[in-house]
Amino acid sequence: MKTKIFTLFLSLFVFQFGIAQEKPLRILMIGAHPDDCDIKSGGTAALFSQLGHEVKFLSLTNGDAGHMEMGGGMLAVRRMAETQQVAQRLGITYEVMDHHDGELMPTLEIRKAVIRKIREWEADVVISHRTNDYHPDHRYTGVLVQDAAFMVGVPNIASDTPPLRKNPVFLYYQDHFQKPNPFSPDIAIDITSVIDQKIYALDAHVSQFYEWLPWISNDPDEIPNDKEERIQWLKSKRALSPNPTVKAALEKWYGSEAADKAQFAEAFEICEYGSQPNEAEIKRLFPMLGKSKN
């Protein structure tokens, strides 16, 4: 009888412990504008969502300057609606803060707001821009997130929101800027299996990918009218092959054979200011690593 009771107790313990171990990760991706997270990490977000983890995109500005014909509140409302379409298409949460596009500054007030957002989400991982970037909103978003990286655990800062007991791992999105130092891909995710889902998410940003961005970049291509043709055109613009440094990171995490088959990838650099993960922790926080579906 005692043996049966012990076996039952052990089974319940293992069952409960297993559930605890399978607690969903909470990933917070922070961008300056209501499309930055999508561009930089939409495929990774889709993979996290498929695995049952919780992902939030957070835009620090409302995007109310990003258009050649409309602006202000009307544009902000339109772009908010686009983000909610993205949320449905990726299976994530999307939040937009009400700061003016092109006017973001690394103020104490906004730093505290970012600290609160990270705490409220109880983030395991936070990903954002590096501080060397062409756009001031991107640079200052990077500064704000870096400035929050330690403070999220300090109880007397933004004391109306409980501090985190464990500092998240903070990472940077990939970029191509070389000075003062180039992006270094510590983690590379094979997103080939979800590239069409990522492009479909980007397609929701009609105001950006089919209007504003072609205009501001003087893109000579004629935007197709047919929806399917538009998506294929967008894929030709936004689905790029891994560069040599990202390819090397893919080989580290997936092996050379799988890396050779990875047509599309997203890469991230570990920030020195948050928790510093070892290889085992990286694999726990990015459970899709080494599990290519190609």
VMD Tcl script that draws the C-alpha trace (Angstrom):
set ca {
  {0.00 0.00 0.00}
  {2.81 2.39 0.94}
  {4.53 1.59 -2.34}
  {1.40 2.50 -4.31}
  {0.97 5.76 -2.38}
  {4.63 6.66 -2.96}
  {4.35 5.84 -6.67}
  {1.23 7.97 -6.97}
  {2.89 10.85 -5.13}
  {5.97 10.58 -7.34}
  {3.83 10.53 -10.49}
  {1.94 13.65 -9.38}
  {5.22 15.39 -8.56}
  {6.72 14.58 -11.95}
  {3.49 15.65 -13.67}
  {3.36 18.98 -11.83}
  {7.09 19.58 -12.28}
  {6.74 18.87 -15.98}
  {3.99 21.45 -16.27}
  {6.13 23.98 -14.38}
  {9.02 23.33 -16.74}
  {6.77 23.91 -19.73}
  {5.69 27.38 -18.64}
  {5.55 29.53 -21.79}
  {8.41 31.91 -22.40}
  {7.52 35.59 -22.50}
  {9.27 37.48 -25.29}
  {9.16 41.27 -25.66}
  {10.30 42.76 -28.96}
  {10.60 46.55 -28.87}
  {10.75 48.77 -31.94}
  {10.69 52.49 -32.57}
  {7.84 52.33 -35.10}
  {4.80 50.14 -35.81}
  {6.62 47.86 -38.25}
  {10.17 47.64 -36.88}
  {9.65 44.49 -34.82}
  {7.89 42.88 -37.77}
  {10.79 43.55 -40.13}
  {13.53 42.54 -37.72}
  {11.97 39.56 -35.95}
  {8.62 38.63 -37.49}
  {9.79 35.13 -38.42}
  {11.21 34.45 -34.97}
  {7.98 35.69 -33.42}
  {5.98 33.30 -35.61}
  {8.15 30.38 -34.49}
  {7.77 31.30 -30.81}
  {4.00 31.54 -31.28}
  {3.85 28.15 -33.00}
  {5.63 26.62 -30.00}
  {3.07 28.07 -27.59}
  {5.13 30.94 -26.19}
  {3.91 34.50 -25.57}
  {5.24 37.30 -27.79}
  {4.54 41.01 -27.61}
  {5.61 43.64 -30.14}
  {5.92 47.09 -28.55}
  {6.32 50.24 -30.66}
  {7.57 53.29 -28.74}
  {6.08 55.73 -31.27}
  {2.70 55.79 -32.97}
  {4.12 56.22 -36.49}
  {2.22 59.44 -37.14}
  {4.89 60.91 -39.45}
  {5.56 57.91 -41.71}
  {3.70 58.86 -44.88}
  {4.00 61.30 -47.76}
  {0.32 62.34 -47.95}
  {-1.26 61.83 -44.53}
  {-0.05 62.31 -40.97}
  {-0.98 63.07 -37.40}
  {-3.85 61.36 -35.66}
  {-5.39 59.97 -38.84}
  {-2.17 58.16 -39.76}
  {-1.63 56.98 -36.18}
  {-5.09 55.40 -36.16}
  {-4.45 53.72 -39.50}
  {-1.12 52.33 -38.37}
  {-2.59 51.06 -35.11}
  {-5.18 49.13 -37.12}
  {-2.38 47.65 -39.25}
  {-0.55 46.42 -36.14}
  {-3.64 44.57 -34.95}
  {-3.83 42.78 -38.29}
  {-0.20 41.79 -37.82}
  {-1.01 40.47 -34.34}
  {-3.68 38.19 -35.80}
  {-1.43 36.97 -38.60}
  {1.48 36.11 -36.29}
  {-0.47 35.00 -33.21}
  {1.05 37.67 -30.95}
  {0.16 40.79 -28.95}
  {0.95 44.21 -30.44}
  {1.04 47.44 -28.41}
  {1.74 50.97 -29.65}
  {2.73 53.82 -27.33}
  {1.52 57.34 -28.05}
  {4.78 59.19 -28.72}
  {5.21 61.17 -31.94}
  {7.11 59.55 -34.79}
  {10.42 61.30 -35.44}
  {10.40 63.05 -32.07}
  {11.35 60.26 -29.64}
  {13.86 61.31 -26.98}
  {15.56 59.22 -24.26}
  {13.86 61.02 -21.38}
  {13.52 59.81 -17.80}
  {9.74 59.67 -18.21}
  {9.92 57.35 -21.24}
  {12.67 55.27 -19.63}
  {10.36 54.61 -16.69}
  {7.55 53.74 -19.11}
  {9.81 51.19 -20.82}
  {10.81 49.75 -17.44}
  {7.13 49.32 -16.57}
  {6.37 47.63 -19.92}
  {9.19 45.11 -19.44}
  {8.05 44.38 -15.87}
  {4.38 44.11 -16.77}
  {5.16 41.58 -19.49}
  {7.45 39.67 -17.08}
  {9.83 39.29 -19.98}
  {12.32 36.46 -20.24}
  {13.83 38.00 -23.37}
  {13.83 41.62 -24.60}
  {14.99 42.46 -28.14}
  {15.47 45.94 -29.57}
  {17.59 48.20 -31.79}
  {21.29 48.89 -31.43}
  {22.20 52.50 -30.68}
  {24.12 53.05 -33.92}
  {21.45 53.40 -36.59}
  {20.39 55.81 -39.32}
  {17.12 56.80 -37.62}
  {17.11 58.84 -34.40}
  {14.01 57.03 -33.16}
  {15.83 53.70 -33.57}
  {18.92 55.02 -31.77}
  {16.94 56.43 -28.86}
  {14.82 53.30 -28.57}
  {18.09 51.40 -28.19}
  {19.26 53.85 -25.53}
  {15.96 53.63 -23.63}
  {15.99 49.83 -23.61}
  {19.65 49.72 -22.57}
  {18.94 52.18 -19.77}
  {16.09 49.96 -18.59}
  {18.17 46.76 -18.67}
  {19.42 47.00 -15.08}
  {16.68 49.18 -13.65}
  {13.92 46.60 -14.23}
  {15.13 44.91 -11.04}
  {15.49 48.04 -8.89}
  {12.39 48.35 -6.62}
  {12.70 52.10 -6.00}
  {12.67 52.96 -9.71}
  {9.14 53.13 -11.21}
  {8.05 51.78 -7.83}
  {4.39 51.59 -8.82}
  {5.22 48.43 -10.82}
  {6.77 45.39 -9.07}
  {10.41 44.80 -10.10}
  {11.55 41.68 -11.89}
  {13.38 39.18 -9.70}
  {15.45 37.99 -12.63}
  {16.95 40.29 -15.23}
  {15.87 39.30 -18.75}
  {18.30 38.52 -21.53}
  {18.52 41.62 -23.72}
  {19.42 41.33 -27.39}
  {19.82 43.53 -30.45}
  {18.19 43.19 -33.86}
  {20.43 42.67 -36.85}
  {21.51 45.72 -38.84}
  {24.16 46.56 -41.41}
  {25.85 49.54 -39.72}
  {29.62 49.25 -39.29}
  {30.65 52.24 -37.14}
  {31.62 52.37 -34.34}
  {31.22 48.58 -34.39}
  {29.40 46.12 -36.64}
  {26.55 43.85 -35.60}
  {27.76 40.48 -34.26}
  {25.27 37.59 -34.66}
  {25.40 35.53 -31.46}
  {22.12 33.80 -32.33}
  {20.69 33.03 -35.76}
  {17.22 31.60 -36.32}
  {16.27 29.69 -39.46}
  {12.93 31.25 -40.47}
  {12.61 29.52 -43.86}
  {9.56 27.54 -42.73}
  {7.69 30.72 -41.72}
  {8.95 33.21 -44.29}
  {5.57 33.37 -46.04}
  {3.84 34.01 -42.72}
  {6.29 36.82 -41.98}
  {5.72 38.41 -45.39}
  {1.96 38.06 -44.92}
  {2.34 39.94 -41.62}
  {4.35 42.71 -43.30}
  {1.64 42.88 -45.97}
  {-0.76 44.18 -43.29}
  {1.29 47.41 -43.15}
  {-0.22 48.73 -46.38}
  {0.61 52.34 -45.51}
  {4.28 51.45 -45.20}
  {5.33 48.74 -47.62}
  {3.12 49.72 -50.54}
  {3.03 53.50 -50.04}
  {5.49 55.28 -47.76}
  {8.66 53.17 -47.96}
  {8.71 52.89 -51.79}
  {8.14 56.66 -51.96}
  {10.83 57.71 -49.47}
  {13.38 55.31 -50.97}
  {12.60 56.37 -54.55}
  {11.89 52.77 -55.47}
  {11.19 52.77 -59.23}
  {9.18 49.53 -59.13}
  {5.50 49.78 -59.86}
  {3.51 48.37 -56.95}
  {1.24 45.57 -58.21}
  {-2.51 45.99 -57.74}
  {-3.27 42.28 -57.41}
  {-2.98 41.18 -53.78}
  {-1.07 37.95 -54.45}
  {1.29 39.75 -56.81}
  {1.83 42.41 -54.15}
  {2.83 39.79 -51.60}
  {5.28 38.21 -54.04}
  {6.72 41.66 -54.79}
  {7.06 42.32 -51.06}
  {8.78 38.96 -50.57}
  {11.30 39.85 -53.28}
  {12.13 43.01 -51.32}
  {12.08 41.74 -47.73}
  {13.09 38.07 -47.79}
  {16.87 38.21 -48.02}
  {19.44 35.41 -47.83}
  {21.73 35.18 -44.77}
  {25.02 37.04 -45.11}
  {28.30 35.19 -44.35}
  {28.40 36.10 -40.64}
  {24.80 35.04 -40.12}
  {25.49 31.84 -42.09}
  {28.34 31.06 -39.68}
  {25.99 31.55 -36.72}
  {23.44 29.24 -38.35}
  {26.12 26.58 -38.71}
  {26.90 26.88 -34.99}
  {23.31 26.32 -33.90}
  {21.96 24.03 -36.64}
  {25.01 22.31 -38.11}
  {26.46 22.87 -41.56}
  {23.99 20.68 -43.46}
  {20.88 22.39 -42.07}
  {22.53 25.80 -42.35}
  {23.11 25.22 -46.05}
  {19.37 24.65 -46.48}
  {18.36 27.79 -44.55}
  {17.20 30.26 -47.18}
  {16.11 32.95 -44.71}
  {17.22 33.84 -41.20}
  {16.94 36.43 -38.44}
  {19.91 37.11 -36.19}
  {20.41 38.71 -32.79}
  {23.33 39.98 -30.74}
  {23.44 39.59 -26.95}
  {23.56 42.90 -25.08}
  {26.12 43.10 -22.28}
  {23.70 44.87 -19.93}
  {21.19 42.11 -19.14}
  {21.55 38.50 -18.00}
  {24.40 36.76 -19.79}
  {23.18 33.37 -21.01}
  {25.36 30.35 -21.57}
  {24.73 27.99 -24.46}
  {22.25 25.86 -22.53}
  {20.26 28.94 -21.51}
  {20.21 30.24 -25.08}
  {18.78 26.91 -26.23}
  {16.14 27.11 -23.49}
  {15.18 30.66 -24.42}
  {15.20 29.91 -28.17}
  {13.78 26.37 -28.31}
  {13.56 26.47 -32.11}
  {17.36 26.48 -32.42}
  {18.69 23.40 -34.16}
  {15.19 22.30 -35.16}
  {14.99 23.39 -38.77}
  {11.90 22.22 -40.67}
  {13.52 22.52 -44.09}
}
mol new
graphics top color blue
foreach p $ca { graphics top sphere $p radius 0.5 }
foreach p [lrange $ca 0 end-1] q [lrange $ca 1 end] { graphics top cylinder $p $q radius 0.2 }
display resetview
